Amino acid sequence: MENITNTPLHIARYITIAMDLAERVTKGAYREGQKISGRSTLAGLYNVSPETIRRALSLLQEAGVVKVVPGAGVLMNSVEAAREYLAESSQYQVIKEMQERLVSLIQERNKLNSDIEHLTSELLDYAFSLLSSKHRI
């Protein structure tokens, strides 16, 4: 039938955490060069595993927002990189919202198609019964 899945696009928790941390950076919660809480502390703050935090920090490091320095921890690197990361991430949010709306519209269309098929079948059955009784078919 459709080539689109009925499951809305899911944004992984580590991505939403990375977005939240980047937003905190842009709002001044961290200064450039400032140490950000350790993985365990962040894991507790977000109620996720340290692995989830590691993945979020990895995204931010790839984007240049933070530097992960072995033995020293996680240092805030660039507010501008955080802004750029959020701008890029917001595009994913727009795509997610559009995809959710598309899935909803497809579901509505499928229900309408089903209703149309049902009503058409009833109409044909009724017309056939009228013709049958009138012309003894």
Backbone as a printed PyTorch tensor [residue, N CA C, xyz], in Angstrom:
tensor([[[  0.8330,  -1.1840,   0.0000],
         [  0.0000,   0.0000,   0.0000],
         [  0.8790,   1.2490,   0.0000]],

        [[  1.1890,   1.8360,   1.1580],
         [  2.0510,   3.0170,   1.2380],
         [  3.4990,   2.5880,   1.4540]],

        [[  4.4250,   3.3920,   0.9890],
         [  5.8320,   3.1390,   1.2330],
         [  6.3190,   3.8170,   2.5020]],

        [[  5.4250,   4.5140,   3.1990],
         [  5.8130,   5.2250,   4.4210],
         [  5.3380,   4.4240,   5.6190]],

        [[  6.1520,   4.3810,   6.6280],
         [  5.7980,   3.6510,   7.8330],
         [  4.7920,   4.4530,   8.6520]],

        [[  3.9990,   3.7730,   9.4610],
         [  3.0440,   4.4600,  10.3230],
         [  3.6730,   4.8690,  11.6390]],

        [[  4.9600,   4.6320,  11.8020],
         [  5.6550,   5.0140,  13.0230],
         [  6.3350,   6.3510,  12.8210]],

        [[  5.9960,   7.3540,  13.6840],
         [  6.6500,   8.6520,  13.5500],
         [  8.1540,   8.5430,  13.7610]],

        [[  8.8680,   9.4560,  13.1450],
         [ 10.3070,   9.5410,  13.3020],
         [ 10.6380,   9.7320,  14.7730]],

        [[ 11.5570,   8.9590,  15.2850],
         [ 11.9290,   9.0500,  16.6960],
         [ 13.3240,   9.6510,  16.8090]],

        [[ 13.4260,  10.6810,  17.6400],
         [ 14.7320,  11.2690,  17.8900],
         [ 15.2990,  10.6080,  19.1320]],

        [[ 16.4630,  10.0030,  18.9860],
         [ 17.0920,   9.2660,  20.0730],
         [ 17.3610,  10.1890,  21.2590]],

        [[ 17.3130,   9.6190,  22.4420],
         [ 17.4890,  10.3870,  23.6810],
         [ 18.8350,  11.1030,  23.7020]],

        [[ 19.8840,  10.4570,  23.2300],
         [ 21.1990,  11.0990,  23.2660],
         [ 21.2340,  12.3490,  22.3960]],

        [[ 20.4390,  12.3600,  21.3320],
         [ 20.3760,  13.5420,  20.4750],
         [ 19.6520,  14.6750,  21.1990]],

        [[ 18.5610,  14.3580,  21.8770],
         [ 17.8390,  15.4100,  22.6060],
         [ 18.6860,  15.9490,  23.7600]],

        [[ 19.4970,  15.0920,  24.3640],
         [ 20.4000,  15.5480,  25.4260],
         [ 21.4670,  16.4720,  24.8400]],

        [[ 22.0300,  16.0950,  23.7100],
         [ 23.0310,  16.9470,  23.0560],
         [ 22.4200,  18.3010,  22.7130]],

        [[ 21.1950,  18.2890,  22.2330],
         [ 20.5170,  19.5450,  21.9020],
         [ 20.2970,  20.3840,  23.1630]],

        [[ 19.9060,  19.7390,  24.2430],
         [ 19.6920,  20.4650,  25.4990],
         [ 20.9910,  21.0750,  26.0130]],

        [[ 22.0610,  20.3050,  25.9830],
         [ 23.3560,  20.8310,  26.4260],
         [ 23.8090,  21.9960,  25.5480]],

        [[ 23.6220,  21.8700,  24.2370],
         [ 23.9950,  22.9640,  23.3300],
         [ 23.1590,  24.2050,  23.6240]],

        [[ 21.8840,  24.0010,  23.9260],
         [ 21.0210,  25.1360,  24.2560],
         [ 21.4840,  25.8120,  25.5440]],

        [[ 21.8810,  25.0160,  26.5240],
         [ 22.4050,  25.5810,  27.7780],
         [ 23.6640,  26.4120,  27.5080]],

        [[ 24.4850,  25.9190,  26.6020],
         [ 25.7050,  26.6530,  26.2450],
         [ 25.3420,  28.0040,  25.6420]],

        [[ 24.3780,  28.0060,  24.7180],
         [ 24.0070,  29.2660,  24.0580],
         [ 23.3510,  30.2360,  25.0290]],

        [[ 22.7490,  29.7250,  26.0920],
         [ 22.0940,  30.5870,  27.0790],
         [ 23.0530,  31.0360,  28.1800]],

        [[ 24.3220,  30.6460,  28.0510],
         [ 25.3230,  31.1280,  28.9940],
         [ 25.5310,  30.2810,  30.2370]],

        [[ 24.9900,  29.0770,  30.2580],
         [ 25.1780,  28.2090,  31.4200],
         [ 26.6440,  27.7890,  31.5630]],

        [[ 27.3630,  27.7720,  30.4560],
         [ 28.7880,  27.4170,  30.4540],
         [ 29.5500,  28.4540,  29.6380]],

        [[ 30.7210,  28.8030,  30.0950],
         [ 31.6110,  29.7040,  29.3530],
         [ 32.6130,  28.8600,  28.5690]],

        [[ 33.1490,  29.4550,  27.5110],
         [ 34.1630,  28.7450,  26.7320],
         [ 35.3420,  28.4140,  27.6340]],

        [[ 35.7940,  27.1590,  27.5720],
         [ 36.8870,  26.6810,  28.4050],
         [ 36.4460,  26.1250,  29.7460]],

        [[ 35.1900,  26.3520,  30.1240],
         [ 34.6820,  25.8670,  31.4130],
         [ 34.4420,  24.3660,  31.3620]],

        [[ 34.7320,  23.7030,  32.4790],
         [ 34.4890,  22.2660,  32.5730],
         [ 32.9940,  22.0260,  32.7730]],

        [[ 32.4850,  21.0950,  31.9990],
         [ 31.0860,  20.6830,  32.1240],
         [ 31.0580,  19.4670,  33.0410]],

        [[ 29.9550,  19.2800,  33.7390],
         [ 29.8190,  18.1440,  34.6510],
         [ 30.2720,  16.8470,  33.9940]],

        [[ 30.7610,  15.9300,  34.8130],
         [ 31.2150,  14.6390,  34.3140],
         [ 30.0740,  13.7810,  33.7990]],

        [[ 30.4350,  12.7170,  33.1230],
         [ 29.4320,  11.8270,  32.5350],
         [ 28.4680,  11.2710,  33.5690]],

        [[ 28.9990,  10.8510,  34.7100],
         [ 28.1250,  10.2710,  35.7380],
         [ 27.1360,  11.2980,  36.2620]],

        [[ 27.6110,  12.5160,  36.4740],
         [ 26.7280,  13.5830,  36.9540],
         [ 25.6610,  13.8900,  35.9120]],

        [[ 26.0850,  13.9980,  34.6460],
         [ 25.1280,  14.2580,  33.5700],
         [ 24.1400,  13.1000,  33.4120]],

        [[ 24.6370,  11.8800,  33.5720],
         [ 23.7550,  10.7130,  33.4840],
         [ 22.6740,  10.7880,  34.5590]],

        [[ 23.0560,  11.1880,  35.7560],
         [ 22.0770,  11.3480,  36.8340],
         [ 21.1150,  12.4880,  36.5590]],

        [[ 21.6300,  13.5870,  36.0380],
         [ 20.8070,  14.7520,  35.7320],
         [ 19.7290,  14.4160,  34.6960]],

        [[ 20.1180,  13.6620,  33.6740],
         [ 19.1800,  13.3210,  32.6040],
         [ 18.5010,  11.9650,  32.8140]],

        [[ 18.8880,  11.2780,  33.8930],
         [ 18.3140,   9.9670,  34.2150],
         [ 18.5010,   8.9620,  33.0710]],

        [[ 19.7420,   8.9040,  32.5810],
         [ 20.1040,   7.9740,  31.5030],
         [ 21.4220,   7.2930,  31.8770]],

        [[ 21.8440,   6.3660,  31.0640],
         [ 23.1080,   5.6760,  31.3100],
         [ 24.2900,   6.5560,  30.9070]],

        [[ 25.4650,   6.3050,  31.4910],
         [ 26.6550,   7.0400,  31.0580],
         [ 26.9480,   6.8570,  29.5660]],

        [[ 26.5760,   5.7210,  29.0100],
         [ 26.7810,   5.4820,  27.5720],
         [ 25.9540,   6.4680,  26.7430]],

        [[ 24.7360,   6.7420,  27.1810],
         [ 23.8880,   7.7100,  26.4790],
         [ 24.5310,   9.0900,  26.5220]],

        [[ 25.0930,   9.4550,  27.6640],
         [ 25.7860,  10.7410,  27.8050],
         [ 27.0290,  10.7580,  26.9150]],

        [[ 27.7500,   9.6360,  26.8780],
         [ 28.9410,   9.5620,  26.0320],
         [ 28.5750,   9.8260,  24.5780]],

        [[ 27.4700,   9.2470,  24.1330],
         [ 27.0360,   9.4370,  22.7480],
         [ 26.6390,  10.8910,  22.4900]],

        [[ 25.9560,  11.5070,  23.4630],
         [ 25.5680,  12.9180,  23.3240],
         [ 26.8120,  13.8010,  23.2490]],

        [[ 27.7640,  13.5430,  24.1300],
         [ 28.9970,  14.3350,  24.1410],
         [ 29.8100,  14.1170,  22.8700]],

        [[ 29.7530,  12.9120,  22.3380],
         [ 30.4510,  12.6130,  21.0900],
         [ 29.8880,  13.4620,  19.9510]],

        [[ 28.5570,  13.5900,  19.9090],
         [ 27.9410,  14.4500,  18.8870],
         [ 28.4150,  15.8910,  19.0390]],

        [[ 28.4200,  16.3530,  20.2830],
         [ 28.8290,  17.7400,  20.5370],
         [ 30.3070,  17.9530,  20.2370]],

        [[ 31.1170,  16.9340,  20.4960],
         [ 32.5400,  17.0490,  20.1920],
         [ 32.7440,  17.1060,  18.6770]],

        [[ 32.0300,  16.2670,  17.9370],
         [ 32.1250,  16.2860,  16.4670],
         [ 31.7140,  17.6460,  15.9010]],

        [[ 30.7550,  18.2950,  16.5770],
         [ 30.2750,  19.6010,  16.1190],
         [ 31.1540,  20.7440,  16.6060]],

        [[ 32.1520,  20.4340,  17.4630],
         [ 33.0450,  21.4660,  17.9690],
         [ 32.5050,  22.2350,  19.1570]],

        [[ 31.4150,  21.7570,  19.7380],
         [ 30.8070,  22.4450,  20.8810],
         [ 31.6160,  22.1970,  22.1470]],

        [[ 32.0720,  20.9600,  22.3240],
         [ 32.8500,  20.5990,  23.5160],
         [ 34.1400,  19.9050,  23.0890]],

        [[ 35.0560,  19.8340,  24.0500],
         [ 36.2720,  19.0290,  23.8960],
         [ 36.2540,  18.0110,  25.0150]],

        [[ 36.4090,  16.7470,  24.6640],
         [ 36.5110,  15.7010,  25.6690],
         [ 37.9940,  15.4110,  25.8380]],

        [[ 38.5160,  15.7690,  27.0050],
         [ 39.9430,  15.6310,  27.2730],
         [ 40.1270,  14.5330,  28.3250]],

        [[ 40.7570,  13.4140,  27.9250],
         [ 40.9670,  12.3320,  28.8870],
         [ 41.6940,  12.8390,  30.1380]],

        [[ 41.1300,  12.5020,  31.2760],
         [ 41.7220,  12.9110,  32.5460],
         [ 41.2850,  14.2840,  33.0160]],

        [[ 40.8820,  15.1470,  32.0920],
         [ 40.4570,  16.5020,  32.4570],
         [ 38.9390,  16.6490,  32.4100]],

        [[ 38.2810,  15.8220,  31.6320],
         [ 36.8280,  15.8840,  31.5370],
         [ 36.3580,  16.5350,  30.2520]],

        [[ 35.1810,  17.1050,  30.3440],
         [ 34.5410,  17.7130,  29.1790],
         [ 34.6070,  19.2280,  29.3490]],

        [[ 35.2000,  19.8910,  28.3590],
         [ 35.3410,  21.3410,  28.3990],
         [ 34.4660,  21.9690,  27.3240]],

        [[ 33.7920,  23.0510,  27.6670],
         [ 32.9910,  23.7900,  26.7050],
         [ 33.9480,  24.4700,  25.7510]],

        [[ 33.7110,  24.2940,  24.4730],
         [ 34.6520,  24.7710,  23.4670],
         [ 34.1880,  26.0380,  22.7460]],

        [[ 32.9320,  26.0270,  22.2370],
         [ 32.5220,  27.1320,  21.3790],
         [ 31.0190,  27.3840,  21.4490]],

        [[ 30.6610,  28.6000,  21.8290],
         [ 29.2550,  29.0050,  21.8420],
         [ 28.7300,  29.0620,  20.4070]],

        [[ 29.5480,  29.5570,  19.4960],
         [ 29.1290,  29.6510,  18.0900],
         [ 28.8480,  28.2580,  17.5170]],

        [[ 29.6920,  27.2840,  17.8470],
         [ 29.4620,  25.9090,  17.3830],
         [ 28.1570,  25.3670,  17.9690]],

        [[ 27.8530,  25.7390,  19.2100],
         [ 26.5980,  25.3100,  19.8350],
         [ 25.4070,  25.9000,  19.0820]],

        [[ 25.5070,  27.1640,  18.6980],
         [ 24.4310,  27.7970,  17.9240],
         [ 24.2340,  27.0820,  16.5820]],

        [[ 25.3350,  26.7840,  15.9230],
         [ 25.2620,  26.0960,  14.6340],
         [ 24.6680,  24.6950,  14.7930]],

        [[ 25.0720,  24.0120,  15.8670],
         [ 24.5460,  22.6660,  16.1200],
         [ 23.0320,  22.7270,  16.3400]],

        [[ 22.5800,  23.7070,  17.1080],
         [ 21.1400,  23.8360,  17.3610],
         [ 20.3740,  24.1750,  16.0900]],

        [[ 20.9540,  25.0320,  15.2600],
         [ 20.2910,  25.3840,  13.9970],
         [ 20.1170,  24.1340,  13.1370]],

        [[ 21.1530,  23.3330,  13.0720],
         [ 21.0890,  22.0930,  12.2950],
         [ 20.0920,  21.1180,  12.9160]],

        [[ 20.1180,  21.0110,  14.2340],
         [ 19.2210,  20.0900,  14.9390],
         [ 17.7660,  20.5040,  14.7970]],

        [[ 17.5100,  21.8000,  14.7500],
         [ 16.1260,  22.2510,  14.6230],
         [ 15.5450,  21.8210,  13.2760]],

        [[ 16.3990,  21.6540,  12.2790],
         [ 15.9250,  21.1600,  10.9900],
         [ 15.3900,  19.7380,  11.1330]],

        [[ 16.0280,  18.9310,  11.9760],
         [ 15.5400,  17.5740,  12.2170],
         [ 14.1700,  17.6200,  12.8940]],

        [[ 13.9810,  18.5770,  13.7980],
         [ 12.6990,  18.7130,  14.4880],
         [ 11.5970,  19.0700,  13.4860]],

        [[ 11.8930,  19.9630,  12.5750],
         [ 10.9140,  20.3390,  11.5490],
         [ 10.5630,  19.1240,  10.6990]],

        [[ 11.5670,  18.3630,  10.3140],
         [ 11.3340,  17.1460,   9.5260],
         [ 10.4780,  16.1650,  10.3110]],

        [[ 10.7790,  16.0100,  11.5870],
         [ 10.0110,  15.0910,  12.4440],
         [  8.5520,  15.5160,  12.5060]],

        [[  8.3000,  16.8030,  12.7150],
         [  6.9280,  17.2970,  12.7910],
         [  6.1990,  17.1170,  11.4700]],

        [[  6.8810,  17.3690,  10.3660],
         [  6.2610,  17.1840,   9.0560],
         [  5.9390,  15.7110,   8.8130]],

        [[  6.8450,  14.8420,   9.1990],
         [  6.6310,  13.4110,   9.0090],
         [  5.4540,  12.9290,   9.8590]],

        [[  5.3410,  13.4190,  11.1000],
         [  4.2180,  13.0430,  11.9560],
         [  2.8970,  13.4970,  11.3500]],

        [[  2.8760,  14.7060,  10.8030],
         [  1.6610,  15.2310,  10.1700],
         [  1.3150,  14.4070,   8.9290]],

        [[  2.3270,  14.0450,   8.1500],
         [  2.1090,  13.2240,   6.9660],
         [  1.5110,  11.8680,   7.3440]],

        [[  2.0430,  11.2430,   8.3770],
         [  1.5130,   9.9560,   8.8290],
         [  0.0500,  10.1100,   9.2430]],

        [[ -0.2530,  11.1830,   9.9600],
         [ -1.6260,  11.4380,  10.3850],
         [ -2.5590,  11.6140,   9.1870]],

        [[ -2.1260,  12.3820,   8.1980],
         [ -2.9460,  12.5980,   7.0060],
         [ -3.1540,  11.3030,   6.2220]],

        [[ -2.1150,  10.4870,   6.1350],
         [ -2.2390,   9.2010,   5.4330],
         [ -3.2310,   8.3030,   6.1620]],

        [[ -3.1750,   8.3130,   7.4890],
         [ -4.1320,   7.5110,   8.2630],
         [ -5.5660,   8.0050,   8.0340]],

        [[ -5.7420,   9.3270,   8.0070],
         [ -7.0670,   9.8970,   7.7340],
         [ -7.5300,   9.5010,   6.3350]],

        [[ -6.6230,   9.5970,   5.3540],
         [ -6.9670,   9.2340,   3.9820],
         [ -7.3490,   7.7600,   3.8970]],

        [[ -6.6070,   6.8950,   4.5630],
         [ -6.9130,   5.4710,   4.5330],
         [ -8.2880,   5.1930,   5.1320]],

        [[ -8.6390,   5.9050,   6.2000],
         [ -9.9620,   5.7360,   6.7970],
         [-11.0400,   6.2100,   5.8270]],

        [[-10.8060,   7.3610,   5.2000],
         [-11.7750,   7.8560,   4.2070],
         [-11.9290,   6.8710,   3.0530]],

        [[-10.8150,   6.3340,   2.5550],
         [-10.8860,   5.3390,   1.4690],
         [-11.6960,   4.1290,   1.8960]],

        [[-11.4980,   3.6850,   3.1200],
         [-12.2440,   2.5470,   3.6370],
         [-13.7350,   2.8760,   3.7320]],

        [[-14.0520,   4.0540,   4.2290],
         [-15.4510,   4.4820,   4.3330],
         [-16.0930,   4.5790,   2.9400]],

        [[-15.3440,   5.1180,   1.9820],
         [-15.8510,   5.2400,   0.6130],
         [-16.1130,   3.8630,   0.0170]],

        [[-15.1710,   2.9300,   0.1950],
         [-15.3540,   1.5700,  -0.3120],
         [-16.5840,   0.9160,   0.3100]],

        [[-16.7510,   1.0950,   1.6090],
         [-17.8900,   0.4960,   2.3220],
         [-19.2100,   1.0780,   1.8040]],

        [[-19.2660,   2.4080,   1.6930],
         [-20.4840,   3.0570,   1.2210],
         [-20.7800,   2.6950,  -0.2290]],

        [[-19.7520,   2.6150,  -1.0570],
         [-19.9360,   2.2240,  -2.4520],
         [-20.5080,   0.8100,  -2.5340]],

        [[-19.9890,  -0.0780,  -1.7330],
         [-20.4810,  -1.4550,  -1.6980],
         [-21.9490,  -1.4920,  -1.2610]],

        [[-22.3030,  -0.7300,  -0.2360],
         [-23.6950,  -0.6570,   0.2230],
         [-24.6020,  -0.1190,  -0.8790]],

        [[-24.1300,   0.9310,  -1.5620],
         [-24.9170,   1.5380,  -2.6300],
         [-25.1600,   0.5490,  -3.7670]],

        [[-24.0930,  -0.1580,  -4.1600],
         [-24.2430,  -1.1440,  -5.2330],
         [-25.1790,  -2.2710,  -4.8200]],

        [[-25.0480,  -2.7320,  -3.5830],
         [-25.9400,  -3.7860,  -3.0930],
         [-27.3890,  -3.3130,  -3.0930]],

        [[-27.6100,  -2.0880,  -2.6370],
         [-28.9640,  -1.5340,  -2.5880],
         [-29.5330,  -1.3780,  -4.0030]],

        [[-28.7200,  -0.8210,  -4.9170],
         [-29.1790,  -0.6350,  -6.2990],
         [-29.4900,  -1.9830,  -6.9440]],

        [[-28.6450,  -2.9760,  -6.6900],
         [-28.8760,  -4.3070,  -7.2610],
         [-30.1610,  -4.9140,  -6.6990]],

        [[-30.4020,  -4.7220,  -5.3980],
         [-31.6240,  -5.2770,  -4.8040],
         [-32.8600,  -4.5860,  -5.3640]],

        [[-32.8020,  -3.2700,  -5.6190],
         [-33.9340,  -2.5640,  -6.2290],
         [-34.1960,  -3.0800,  -7.6320]],

        [[-33.1250,  -3.1970,  -8.4130],
         [-33.2740,  -3.6790,  -9.7810],
         [-33.7720,  -5.1270,  -9.8000]],

        [[-33.2730,  -5.9280,  -8.8910],
         [-33.6800,  -7.3290,  -8.8360],
         [-35.1580,  -7.4610,  -8.5250]],

        [[-35.6240,  -6.6910,  -7.5480],
         [-37.0270,  -6.8020,  -7.1700],
         [-37.9510,  -6.2090,  -8.2420]],

        [[-37.5030,  -5.1840,  -8.9350],
         [-38.3150,  -4.5400,  -9.9580],
         [-38.3630,  -5.3570, -11.2480]],

        [[-37.2570,  -5.9530, -11.5960],
         [-37.1690,  -6.6860, -12.8620],
         [-37.0490,  -8.1880, -12.6530]],

        [[-37.1860,  -8.6310, -11.4530],
         [-37.1220, -10.0610, -11.1220],
         [-35.8700, -10.7110, -11.6760]],

        [[-34.7110, -10.1150, -11.3650],
         [-33.4210, -10.6410, -11.8420],
         [-32.9790, -11.7790, -10.9660]]])
